[in-house]
Amino acid sequence: MRACCDVCGTERDCRVVQRDETYPVKGDPITVRAQVMVCNECGEDLFNARLDDGNLERAFQEYRRMKGLLAPKDIIAIREKYGLSQRGLAALLSWSPATVARYETGALPSVPHNEQIRRFRDDVDYARELFGARKDHLGRLERSRVESMLRQLPEDDPPQDLLLQYLMSKYSAQEDEFRGRCQFDVDKAANMIVFFASNMRNVVKSKLLKLLWYADFVAYRRAFKSISGMAYCHNYYGPIPMEHEVLIWHIQSNGMIDLKPHDSGKGDCVEAIALFDDSLFTGEELQVLRDVCARFRSATATGMTKVSHREDAYVRTQMKEPISYDYAMNLKAIQ
Ligand SMILES: [Zn+2]
């Protein structure tokens, strides 16, 4: 590669080197790994517009990252999600159209503008409020696109409520014989998990799933009704609640339990954070929980797998098949 060197006063061979350079961005010194062209003969830096633009862009990126500023592609994505033109987005936010255009081509947003558009993205109520106040500034087609987008967005449900809706729909899709003739009750399911996690030491997840199964099936055997209304299926290591990942995720995201790696490295231990709420359960149900706890207190996860593999509920069902509560009548390990 050859370029004109001002120091040598002639065209010279040159090379690109990488080194840390500091650029002022809005008054802050920002250091990035820069690419610089140098003369092979005298070692001076040579100006190169393409490399210089790249270095500045890296400094801007680093500044955005430090200040939590949205990138051009983020702003374009927010605008396109609502089917808005640059003019339309500007109208909703009370900005000038030129401002939106500049932010989308790489200019750094001001902090108040950054906060405003971030809120427009993350807070549906705020987006609705802006739209209500400023929709007359939009064209007819743009207005109807935003309107239909806002209609599709959930009210203001936090994500865990969507998880809960999903769980409800999965469990209610099962017939009664698979739910223990009982409506699914997420609070009871969550508190069963809290009960086992707070009354046993180092309960790994795979053991917990079988404790839930035994508790629901023992309750059904004794009173013809499960405790949680959960549906269970046949899996490699024994019967497990269907959709248990979503259930555990939901309970964890509500701050009731936490998962910690087990000392042995064999899976996650379930730790109770919330206190067990015994007011949700009948005396008979509490007795079932205590009995299951006492029976399996010292069992390892592997031990529980072996025990559950001997149950008719497991022997007579296929992989992934839902398990009928009718098998509760033949429980062997605990009655
Ligand atoms: Zn030179």
Residues whose N, C-alpha, C, O or C-beta is under 5 A from the ligand:
A	BS01	ZN	C5 V7 C8 R12 C39 E41 C42 G43
